[in-house]
Amino acid sequence: MIELREATQASDRMIQYWLANKYSLSAADLAKLLRTEAGLVILENLMAGSRPTWWKRFKRSSQLAALRAAQEAQRRQIEQLELEFNE
């Protein structure tokens, strides 16, 4: 709840209403949440079950970026092990 309050500046009472599904988030508050570190998780939850082409491409692009980052990390680990092996 603290994170919601910090991101949206909403009152504790309003946040409790949101969490209880008594009120919907405004577009402005949703935009504020999407701009946080948890934004991608929030977007993924909002898009659950939705399959527009742009979302499929975005997900593939995200997966590709994650795989490339992991590949680069492994490459650096291999280089480090090779250096240590040759010592």
Secondary structure, DSSP 8 states (H G I E B T S, - for coil): -HHHHHHH---HHHHHHHHTTSS---HHHHHHHHTSTTHHHHHHHHTTT---HHHHHHHHHHHHHHHHHHHHHHHHHHHHHHHHHT-
